[in-house]
Amino acid sequence: MPEQQLLKPTEWSYCDYFWADKKDPQGNGTVAGIELLLQKQLKGKQMQKEMSEFVRERIKIEEEYAKNLAKLSQNSLAAQEEGSLGEAWAQGKKSLADEAEVHLKFSAKLHSEVEKPLMNFRENFTKDMKKCDHHIADLHKQLASRSALVEKARKALTERQRDLPEMKTQQLEIKLSSKTEEDIKKARRKSTQAGDDLMRCVDLYNQAQSKWFEEMVTTTLELERLEVERVEMIRQHLCQHTQLRHETDMFNQSTV
């Protein structure tokens, strides 16, 4: 058959690639093209988890910093200073408490608006990807199996057809006995049966191939949508992180 035309010729889309099996770089046979996309999805989930862990570490630092600032603001050193100098000193200590409060609020918002959404996004994603992997792998195996059956049936038909000329030659050269005539009929029946078997195998293969094509297109488009969604979600939360940091800096500036 002619090569399949691109489904989205004007753009780079998953649905037009990753169909063929590729050699495993580590030398372990071949890797199905769809497997590369599934690995990409699972890697994306891992990267997202690590981003969440990174933000959590930042939260810990902010909380520890706020705790130390609050503790320092309660320090009694130079508390006996008098007059306007004493008031200025007290205000300086109070600004530490105000800054500590700003950083505590920042850490709390980082947790609720950045870390938690990143961590909880697609909680059951790995399980869903495994189901998808098994489904596509089963179709892939079925297609390969039915292709092998077609080839087997083709060889069987060739073998059966090879018997027929020999029978015809015998029919011309010698007087047919009832047994010889019966053998020819039997050979014809077997040849017809082999032809029917081949057609049935071809029909089954075509059904599997059609199903494989539909599922590949549907699955690749869905995986592409999920990846776009993941990147967009992370972009939004990185922007939120930046906005929260900007607000924190503004509060700190007002404290100064």
ZILIN-V669694 format. One record per pair of residues at least 4 apart in sequence whose C-alpha atoms are under 6 Angstrom apart, sorted by the first residue. I is the first residue (numbers start at 1). J is the second residue. If there is no record, write none. Layout:
i->(I/I)
j->(J/J)
This chain:
i->(6/14/15/15/15/18/18/19/20/21/21/21/22/22/23/24/24/24/24/49/52/52/52/55/59/61/62/62/63/66/66/66/69/69/70/70/73/73/73/81/82/109/110/111/111/112/114/117/129/133/134/141/143/146/150/150/153/157/157/160/161/167/170/171/176/189/190/205/208/212/215/216)
j->(16/220/217/220/221/33/34/33/33/31/32/33/30/31/30/28/29/30/31/119/115/118/119/115/107/65/103/107/104/100/103/104/96/100/97/100/93/96/97/86/86/113/114/115/116/116/237/121/133/137/138/145/208/205/201/202/198/194/195/191/191/184/174/176/180/193/194/209/212/216/219/220)
